[in-house]
């Protein structure tokens, strides 16, 4: 697990490795967290496990639409949120989750796929 995280930070992100930050990521994964944030060399990243990302994405799309169109959507209008999310996914997950730069990273840690997004 440690090696996967170290390689991701050094090779994919090209950032300085801080052992405490690596331990923090390991701790989140070992405790079963599937959606968490981590500081890496002064930047903040959100990690979302592959098994959870679609449901989290659908919720994010729903929240965005409801916030943007508050008062404009009548309560009786039925929206297929799964289909709406599929339509929005053409830009990938990064457009929604990577609020800093829109870039999505994929990293396999201890055999599990995580999507990582810079959020600050």
C-alpha positions as CSV (number, residue, x, y, z in Angstrom):
1,X,0.0,0.0,0.0
2,X,2.7,2.5,1.0
3,X,4.5,1.9,-2.3
4,X,1.4,2.6,-4.4
5,X,0.8,5.9,-2.5
6,X,4.5,6.9,-2.8
7,X,4.6,6.2,-6.6
8,X,1.3,8.1,-7.1
9,X,2.6,11.2,-5.3
10,X,6.0,11.2,-6.9
11,X,5.2,10.0,-10.4
12,X,1.6,11.1,-11.1
13,X,1.4,14.3,-9.1
14,X,5.1,15.2,-9.1
15,X,4.9,16.4,-5.5
16,X,7.2,16.1,-2.5
17,X,6.6,13.1,-0.3
18,X,5.8,13.8,3.4
19,X,5.7,10.5,5.4
20,X,3.0,11.8,7.8
21,X,0.8,12.6,4.8
22,X,1.3,9.1,3.4
23,X,0.4,7.6,6.7
24,X,-2.7,9.7,6.8
25,X,-3.9,8.3,3.4
26,X,-3.0,4.8,4.6
27,X,-5.0,5.3,7.7
28,X,-8.1,6.4,5.8
29,X,-7.9,3.4,3.5
30,X,-7.3,0.9,6.3
31,X,-10.3,2.2,8.2
32,X,-12.5,1.6,5.2
33,X,-13.0,5.2,4.2
34,X,-14.2,5.4,0.5
35,X,-14.5,9.1,0.2
36,X,-11.9,11.2,2.0
37,X,-9.5,14.2,1.6
38,X,-5.8,14.3,2.2
39,X,-3.2,17.1,2.2
40,X,-0.3,16.3,-0.1
41,X,2.7,18.7,-0.2
42,X,0.4,21.8,0.5
43,X,-2.3,20.7,-1.9
44,X,-5.6,19.1,-0.9
45,X,-6.9,16.1,-2.8
46,X,-10.2,14.2,-2.6
47,X,-10.0,10.4,-3.0
48,X,-13.1,8.4,-3.9
49,X,-13.2,4.7,-4.2
50,X,-14.4,3.2,-7.5
51,X,-17.3,1.4,-5.8
52,X,-18.7,4.6,-4.4
53,X,-17.9,7.2,-7.1
54,X,-21.1,6.8,-9.3
55,X,-23.5,7.3,-6.4
56,X,-21.5,10.2,-5.1
57,X,-21.4,11.7,-8.6
58,X,-25.2,11.3,-9.1
59,X,-25.8,13.1,-5.7
60,X,-23.4,15.9,-6.7
61,X,-25.1,16.4,-10.0
62,X,-28.5,16.5,-8.3
63,X,-27.2,19.0,-5.7
64,X,-25.7,21.2,-8.4
65,X,-28.9,21.3,-10.5
66,X,-31.1,22.0,-7.5
67,X,-28.8,24.8,-6.3
68,X,-28.6,26.4,-9.7
69,X,-32.3,26.3,-10.4
70,X,-33.7,26.9,-7.0
71,X,-37.2,28.3,-7.4
72,X,-37.3,27.5,-11.1
73,X,-38.0,23.8,-10.8
74,X,-41.5,22.9,-9.6
75,X,-41.7,20.2,-7.0
76,X,-43.8,18.0,-9.2
77,X,-41.3,17.7,-12.0
78,X,-39.7,14.3,-12.0
79,X,-36.0,14.2,-13.1
80,X,-34.2,11.0,-13.8
81,X,-31.0,11.8,-11.9
82,X,-29.2,8.7,-13.2
83,X,-29.7,9.7,-16.8
84,X,-28.9,13.3,-16.1
85,X,-25.6,12.2,-14.5
86,X,-24.8,10.0,-17.5
87,X,-25.3,13.0,-19.8
88,X,-23.0,15.2,-17.6
89,X,-20.3,12.5,-17.4
90,X,-19.1,13.2,-20.9
91,X,-16.5,15.5,-19.4
92,X,-15.5,12.9,-16.8
93,X,-15.6,13.0,-13.0
94,X,-12.9,15.7,-12.9
95,X,-15.2,18.4,-14.1
96,X,-17.4,17.9,-11.1
97,X,-15.0,16.9,-8.3
98,X,-11.7,18.5,-9.2
99,X,-12.7,22.1,-8.2
100,X,-9.1,23.3,-8.5
101,X,-8.1,22.3,-12.0
102,X,-10.7,19.8,-13.4
103,X,-8.1,17.0,-13.6
104,X,-9.0,13.4,-12.6
105,X,-6.3,11.0,-11.5
106,X,-6.8,7.3,-11.1
107,X,-4.6,5.4,-8.7
108,X,-4.6,1.8,-7.6
109,X,-3.8,1.4,-3.9
110,X,-3.5,-2.1,-2.5
111,X,-5.5,-3.5,-5.4
112,X,-8.4,-1.0,-5.1
113,X,-9.0,1.8,-7.7
114,X,-9.4,5.3,-6.3
115,X,-10.2,8.5,-8.3
116,X,-8.2,11.5,-6.9
117,X,-9.0,15.1,-7.5
118,X,-7.2,18.3,-6.5
119,X,-9.7,20.4,-4.6
120,X,-7.3,23.1,-3.3
